[in-house]
Amino acid sequence: HSFSKAIGVEEKNGFASVLRMILDFVIIFVGSAVIGASLGCFSALLFKYAELPGHTEAHGPKLELAIFLVFCYAPFLLADGAGLSGIVAILFTGLTMKRYTFNNLSEAAREAVTTIVSLMASCGETLIFIDLGTSAWGSLRADIRLVAWVMFSCLIGRAVNVYSAGWILNSTQPTYPRRPFETNDMHMVWFAGLRGAIAFALSTQFQGPHRQCAMAMATWVVLISVWLLGGATAPLLSWLRIRKCEPEQLKQLALTLEPAVKRLMIVRWDKKYLSPWLLRSASPPTSPRRDVEIQEENAGSDDARTVRMKTSYTSCELQDISHSPPGEPEQESGGPPHASPLLMTRDAGDEAE
């Protein structure tokens, strides 16, 4: 929206034009976020006070599902009709509806929503890449020097974002369970994050006489990033020695980080004010599997859980040893160069003992 308003406009004062675009961007972002979050909270209140679960027990979850999907799409139409960003609106709608509205649904409706929304997301992603693939057979006439400069600018812009954010995160001494943002992790985040499928979809709505050029440039960037950067992701992970945790290790990592997340100010504020207002119960409903885990923890299964954690840590270390280059000496302490929070958790537990 902000860039389309600048197309064909001749401005003698370039600085004033940039300031106007920045102000327009802020207005569009804030307005879209307000629309999305407001409709998401309204949907949570609707499902909280409406007697829809009773209707679901008698007639199935079709009504709950239909209303839920309407609220998912309505913010996009409203924001787009108001000249704002529909994508930003549904982003904040998704955040609020997942946290509040989803937990106010009946059990049958939650299962149906999870399946259908996941299916729609997969279909949408498939269709956009089908559109991208078929467009690759069309007109992709663009100056190779311009393509190189655009790709270089995208990589430089992403590097500025990633490495500056990493420097800010590492500027303070991390406290347990947080760990430093390792340099190799920064390299991987910078290398593997450039795709641009949404940018291609937006380029099809570009206005002005250079529409075909904008679409060709977006197509080239997406194709190069998907084929070249995406194809080299797995080898680069091995070269940087960034290991992949197993599902059991990810589960233990989530349990380790959960207390730290609960101490965040925004989480406490949400638990104190928003959740009692927008949710039927004080805490969101949990899955049966999670209920069993909670019962096990309350029953004093700390020893069993410790055994599972130590087993996962040992397997993670063995994976590091197996992936270490031949002849490379092992480090004496502190684990491998990129020790995960799981290993930091084990080390902290050993020190406590």
Steps between C-alpha positions, in 0.01 A plus 500: 500500500770751598712434190202497265408851612845623396476363145485781245529774763769760437631645822772763503570452870608137528539512878139613545386220271685240709354638822151488352549138397627407848200670663266329255664164579455551876135601459427200279678256733339628820154529345518149354625358830217667691239365260641147513545485876158659566313251285700216651406607855138552393487146363639370830225681693237369259607139550535556873144621564309333215362155576661344195639187672144390574412539133813303409398210724162483327589579138879471466773764477391645164368829644804561720729419211316733260505795741867439579598503132295815435689683773827376352428662163289803596794714628677464165197632311440780750860620506540472123178693444622775735823538304708323764695173494288186504806281563595688817137491615464123471843458663375662822165328462678166489700585813193590703271229366756227558557615858138572602232407243644157429496413871132601527395244240359162588729200477344379175524848346865535601588175328309602186656848494851358541451261209328742263725800567809283456357367172419852378850622589660213308274556200570875503875447512479243222291727278731799538799290398304350211424855389867585540607197298261569215602866496861393453405390148371847420686821445804519730686759298715700737850640492736252666682788669175622650420149622844475661463838671152415631621165637806665653283769661265239646792308652657816639168614650447162663855497633448839661184371670641166617844605620382821666230304685760241602733772625220654707405161649862421586574847639373387840615194689241226437345347809384140524322357303581752227820443308703728272402537136794312351678635192434185297132523588498858369661382177231235459212738575640750250556239230179296524236769551462656155208360300244759393188305398282772657711765324424328169128494580509872582696578184204378293304796644773754424365808329655717234683447170779292660271225627653231279851599605405479869344156449808379311734624773292338776490174305877498451566567870262224610636245253864572587434490874294179481733310269839630608463601865230244581692216335818585687331518843560138603870493400556832675341368820750215501792728415411741781450204736150607601336183623135406475330407824273198516130539594567380856775758539276776366237397753751522784616836367144630510465382860829671586401834346144500633582651843704778340219581256247519783715763671477739203307819575271468198412141596419600857295795377309272264434247777381770740280711273435368148457128563229538771318744272519304174513135607227282647741359757795659677746287302470369143382142462772246452518189292451158662867423446600818682255418781670164548839671510377745763360215710833319476687809609263560790532135603871546557649370178803726529737202506354350184505835327863551603589163351329595172680835492840343570433241231413772249809698598722195458354428156550862404866484605548173312352667194757779536785249528379309195478823298840632612766502227756216528804585703346806663566506876208512734451806714582460864199676644193688395399254229532562125535852360126529452367335811125504504291613797448130575870454574507830691212366707695185580811699593299728725343198668844345558626821654196518727567145619 
